[in-house]
Amino acid sequence: MNKQVRLFVFLLNLCALLLLTTSVLAQDELYRDPTQPIETRVEDLLARMTLAEKIGQMTLVEKNSLNPQAVFDYFIGGVLSGGGGYPNPNTPEAWLQMVTAFQDAALDTRLGIPIIYGVDAVHGHNNVRGATIFPHNIGLGAARNAELVEQIGAATAAELMATGIYWNYAPVLAPVQDIRWGRTYESFGENTELVTDLGLAFMNGLQGDPLMVLATPKHYLGDGGTTWGTSSFGPNNMDRGDTQVDEATLRELYLPPYIEAVDSGALTLMVSFSSWNGVPMHAHEYLITDVLKGELGFTGFVVSDWQGIDLVNADYYQAVVASINAGVDMNMVPQDYRRFITTLTRAVEAGDVPQERIDDAVRRILRAKFAVGLFDRVTGDGAALDVVGSAEHRALARQAVSESLVLLKNEDALPLAADATTIFVAGSAADDIGIQSGGWTIEWQGGMGDITIGTTILEGITAVAGTDTHIAFERLGRFESIHDAAGNPAMADYGIVIVGEEPYAEWEGDNAYLALSRGDRTTIERVREQSEKLIVIVVSGRPLVITEPLNLADAVVAAWLPGTEGAGVADVLFGAVPFTGTLPFTWLRSADQLPFDFANLPTEGCDAPLFPYGYGLTYENNTSEWLDLAVECAAS
């Protein structure tokens, strides 16, 4: 046997040996074996990790604050897109490419632990231009259709997975007690049972069976109950304020949705920015560790809100120590991740954060990652991208819009007659996708105009109306130039004025007055003068003061924030779909009534609210003593 042959045989045997060794090592790495139980895989992987790798897993970073190389270098556990955190261009394809780049970097690390990428898909995959934007939760609360909400959760999950994302910071489980809060529209309503039922339905749809996408019930605990003026933003705010109630009330009003969420398989929860009787939730060991993880048996991980740990203490070291020891498992940094990693490492080395607490946190994070299949799936190959904004999902959203509408008043004005000759349409929200979608749409605060693809309410009315109906639109309601055959200003069969709130989110939306703008009120008055029947549609993230328009109009509809499918409004106006929605919030008569004392809420006289929780007329039943009271109180 010559030297070349002997060398070839030697190399062949060496390769076989290396393959055998690699195979044995791979078999020994139980965490890579999808046939092993999740707990076995978690413990096997945890035992292999260094402190740096563990703390990296506890770090959640905003996507514009790092690159894929940093994910590799620091063993980053999670990446997120906040509101407006989209790639350029903002397309589903670009989203998938962006997420895949971060994921590939994580998989290239020593242990190949995948990142989990998260977004605030609170009413559809709402950061993505062209995605289906469903009604905000307040509208779904009005619809009160748990099956529909579950379908919306599943549709949202499908659009998320198409872009490689398996973690959603939703749903909000806050039974909001004061509608002046800028996040009111993120809630299903003021009633704990309603919030529990619909929140659970959305979570179940989102997560699926088997588990598809991690839901994140939020914000634990007391969210939606803060006292006006206790916010760090000042005396005219309540977002991130203090929930000032006793423990019995906290447990009765705010805890039940979380009990159900944990029992139904939630594997991650987000902590509230708010405090409970002066103690920040991000440092509340009793509520996070004793109640949530102990009493409720929550085995998933607790994630902070955006930079929430920083607010616990002016001393960053003390803030980190307090929050992690209280039970926060993953820190949404979201930007200066090196500072957090260095600080937590120092705290562990100094003994201020026990190694056992680190292991517990990482164990919980890994458990969720294994459960949702991140170790065993490909991030995405683009095959499902056409599901984003699909016709099927838009039809579902259109149905949700129709079911969410609440008929507040109707004096023989609706449904619109199919043979109507002329319809005047006006108002700031009539032809604006941005306004009808609200905050958390493409940008954190939302935006005005054609910010994404959809159908405005005006376009929906135009499409659904009869072919012989003339529809004239003028945003400010100036129709003086339209004349009848005699040369006089024309009277429309119907005037439809669509008014409401411009987009906002979080504390930017805290509002003590909740009034329609002077411009909106003037538009209503103008159109009243040239309409046989006047319909006012209120597009808003909460009830507004509408005492004057209510008595001026023949019909008033609460449309909430319907999202991209404005045709769903037209379907109901023309009678193709009935009114079925009911109020998820008590409707104020004046801002002086807020916050409502629900335990002692008047039901008679002008001190009573304008409309009670659960109110809603139908085409068959359009009379109410509440409307009679509205007339009486307006005259007093």
Protein Blocks (a to p, Z undefined) as FASTA:
>chain_A
ZZklmmmmmmmmmmmmmmmmmmmmmmmmmmlpmkbcfklmmmmmmmmpcfklmmmmmpcc
dfklccfklmmmnopabdcddehiacddddfklmmmmmmmmmmmmmmmmnopacdddddd
fgojfkbghiacdddfklmmmnopaklmmmmmmmmmmmmmmnopabdcdddfbdcfbfkb
mklmmpgbjbfklmmmmmmmmmmmmnopadfbdcdddddehihiacehiafnbjkbcehp
acdddfklmmmmmmmmmmmmmmnopabdcddfbdeehiafklmmklmmmmmmmmnopabd
cdddehklmmmpmblklmmmmmmmnopabdcfklmmmlmmmmmmmmmmnopacfklmmmm
mmmmmmmmmmnopmmccfbghlmmmmgopaklmmmmmmmmmmmpccfbdghkaccdfklf
bdcdedjklmcfklmnoghihianlpehjfbgcddfklmmmmmmcfklccdddfkopakl
pccfkopacddfbdcddedddddehjllgcfklpacfklmmmmmmmmmmcfbdcdddddf
bdcdfklmmmmpmbdcdekjnbjmlmlmmmmmnopaccfbdcfbdcdfbfklpccdfklc
cfedjkbcfbdghiacdfklmcdfklmmmmmmmmZZ
